[in-house]
Amino acid sequence: MAPLWEVLSALVPPQPRSPAVAALWRYAELRRHVLEAGRLLTAEEAERRVLILENPGLRGQSCVTRSLYAGLQLILPGEVAPAHRHTQSALRLVLDGEGAYTAVDGERTTMHRGDFIVTPAWTWHDHGNPGDQPVVWLDGLDIPMVRFFDAGFAEKNAQSAPPPSRPEGDALARYGANMVPIDYAPKPTEATRVFVYPFERTRASLKAISGGVPDPHHGFKLRYVNPATGASPMPTIGACAQWLPAGFETRPLRSTDGTVHVCLQGHGEVKVGEQSWRLQENDVFVVPSWHDLQLRADGDSLLFSFSDRPAQQALGLWREQRL
Ligand code: GTQ
């Protein structure tokens, strides 16, 4: 037994006190290290050649927030990262290079910068690069959440790069054109069948609404959804894309979902509590739970972000405060 009274206020805090800290990773620096990893081992050797973005407040835990994992994955021309599946859900945000693909349950998608790709829990996935450029993307997974529940399973496929069973674009045509197959009836918690959200479409949507009145806390911000249900693409991780016109500064905002952001376009400044950083293209930063975030765009800017918000909302835990 152990005395509750010595730990009660830490166990039941008046408000969130995350051990995670705010941090920013500059892409110029990340790229150098990731390319060095590319000289040291092959993607096949590594299974996944990734440098983990570890929260400085959570050393040794492979976490970017308490519930989420982030890493930068590199695949060089001619390489494959062999097929596997796991109960962890994953997302990719393509940062650099052209010509690689991710295959999800038998369908490939060619990666373009800014594309948001999901590999929902227990879907087979492999990556390959038949092109001539190194390709780098950001991985986001719910690894810490699945570890918390001790619910992790994984399998390797006998075929390291199984041939596609459907043509490229099939899922987007069937599920991503404001239509679904006639007998398709998704369960409410089912992950999206649309597994790629092309950057071209995201940017066009944000541009199209950017003539309106920006939200003081968000600018112009859209949430990625499963088009068949309106729910988040995967039950544990949600993602957004946000447009901030040049000169726009957001009002401070805090929420219980620790969030990872990527600057896909533009530049500016990010303020988290008392800390602030200059923000350039492809820089990645994390805002822990219940930390005030403020963004300023010095040029027209487009940010991507992901968090565990849908998981918190499903459990009735999510809160935000607009200051
Ligand atoms: O690409 O399947 O960054 O399984 C970590 C675990 C990527 C992947 C990661 C993974 C993957």
Boltz pocket constraint, residues with backbone or C-beta under 6 A from the ligand:
constraints:
  - pocket:
      binder: B
      contacts: [[A, 48], [A, 50], [A, 70], [A, 71], [A, 73], [A, 86], [A, 90], [A, 125], [A, 139], [A, 141]]
      max_distance: 6.0
